[in-house]
Amino acid sequence: MIVDDSKVGRVKTNRFLLNQHFQSQMAEDGLDAVQKIAAQMPDIVITDVEMPGMDGFELTREIRRNPATAHLPVIIISGNDEGYAARAQEVGADLILGKPYSETDMAAHLHRFMQNGR
């Protein structure tokens, strides 16, 4: 699942995932993601940090708090990763990547999470 309030960000990440032969679903913010996760459980959540309503940190905290979703790997993507690493770890994110991220690295992380889980 791709969670980003930027349509450009969602489309770019979706295109990348499709090129890597992954299926994806998209959400516009954390609240939208929570609803969509409840309807169809993803294998991995890739989320932006700064979003209206529920940001990526709050979404990650919510995912970890819910026993039904606590197992999901969460990758946080942020254009402002300075100072976010500690907060990402605190809320339970599995990985934080800066924008722009290396697609090669992202693909390797996705495959690792798909094989090994969190």
N, C-alpha and C positions, 0 to 999 in steps of 0.2 A: 504494500500500500504506500502510495506517495501522498504526503500531506504537506501542502504549500498553498499559501494564499495568493501566490503569484501564478497566474495562468501560464505564463512563459516558463516558469520553473517546473510546473507540473508537466507540461507538454515535453519539455527538454528531457526530464528524467524518465517520463513514460517512453519516449522514443528510444532512449538508451536501453531501458529494460526490455523492450520488445526486440531490439537488435541483439540482445543477449539471450533471447528465447525465454524470457520470463513473462508471465501474465501479470497484469497489474490492475489495480483499482485506484481511484484518485479521490481525495477529500480536500476541501477548500480551507479547513482549519481544524483545530483539535476537536471541537464539538461535533463537526461533521464526521470526523474520523471515528470517534467513539460510537456513533450511531451505525456507521458502515461496518465497523469491526464486529459489532453485535449481530449484524445481519449476515455477514460473510467473513469468517476468520481468515486473515492473511497469514502468510508464512513469516514475513518480515515487515516492519514499519520503517519507512524513510521519511523523516519529518524535518521541516524548516523550524527554526526557533521562533522568530518574531512573526506572530500572526495575531489578528484580532480575536477576541473571545477567549479561547483557550490556546495558549502558546505551546511550543514544542516541549518545553520543560514540564508544563502542567499535564500535557497529554502523556508523556512518558511516566510521570508519577501516577496518573490514573491507570495506565496499562499495568504497572507493577503492583498497584493496590488491588486489582481485580484478579482473583485466583484463576479465572477462565482465560486471562490474557497475559498473566505474569511471565509465561514462558516465551513470549514473542521477543525476538531480537529487535532492538530499536537502534537505528542509525540517525543521529542528528546531523543535519547539514546547516552550516551557518556562514554567512559572509563576514561575520564578526566573531571569530572564534577566540579572540583574546579574552581571557577570563572566563570563558564558557566551559572549559574542560572540567574544572572542579565541580561546577554546578551540574554538568551532564552526568558526571560520575555519581554525584549525590542523589540525583533523581533516578538513577538506575539505567542510564543509556549504556549500550554495549560499545558504541563507537561514536566519535564526533569527527566530522570531516569539514574542512573549510571549503568555501566557494572561491574559485572553481576547484572541483575535486578531480583527481585523475580517474578517468573511466576504467583504466586497467586495474587500479587499486580497488575501486568500487566493485568491479566484477569479481575480483578475488575474494573480497569480504563477503559478498552475496553468496558465492559458491560455498565458502567456508561455513556460513550460517546455515545454509540449506543442508549441508552434510552433517554438521555437528550441533546445530542449535546454538543456544546462548553459550 
